[in-house]
């Protein structure tokens, strides 16, 4: 019977250690600050743009036959940039390009790691009238 007291103290100490570790684990999990988005996360900005009817119409108002510096196209790009500014995380830079859906176009950057999204916009899903392709490339500063 004398030896049982030693085992009880060992059991009490083990339970006390488990309680302390559990409390520490819960406290560190609650204090964990959410980290900013990483380059591997998909932001889906163009998908959000496609679901927004006014932004979709802005994209379709872009005139591919005109120069990018034309006032109408500048207004469209500024509107799109305003939308992207609200969606893109702090610390990221980006570039938008709109081109013909049937042609190849690209955005070149000097960033080490770049994520790009591409989407085709059309006035009607069943009838492709003037489809345009929009490319969004973003990278961390």
C-alpha positions, 0 to 999 in steps of 0.5 A, a space after each residue: 500500500 505504501 508504494 501506491 502513493 508514489 504511483 498516484 503522485 506520478 498520475 497526478 503530475 501527468 494529468 497536471 502536465 496534460 492540463 497545462 499543455 492543453 491550455 497552452 495549445 488552446 491559447 496559442 490557437 486563439 492568438 494565431 493571427 491570420 496571415 496575408 494571402 500567399 501567392 499560391 491562393 487563388 483570388 478568383 478576381 476575374 470570376 467575381 468580375 464575370 458574376 458582376 453584371 455591370 463589370 461584365 458590361 464594362 469589359 464588353 464595352 472595351 473596343 479591341 479595334 481601337 488603341 489602348 490609349 483611346 479615351 473610351 478604352 482608358 475609361 474601361 480600364 480605369 473602371 476595371 482597375 477600380 474593381 480590382 483595387 477593392 479585391 486584391 490584397 495589400 502588398 500586391 501589384 497587378 496589370 490588366 490586359 484585354 485582347 481578342 479572344 481568338 488571339 494570343 496575348 500576354 503580360 510580362 513582368 519582372 517579378 519572380 513569382 506571378 499569378 495570372 488569371 484569364 477569362 473570356 467574356 461574351 455578351 451571350 453564352 450561346 452566341 459569341 458576339 465580340 468575345 474578348 479575353 481579359 488577363 489579370 497578372 498579379 505579384 507581390 511587391 
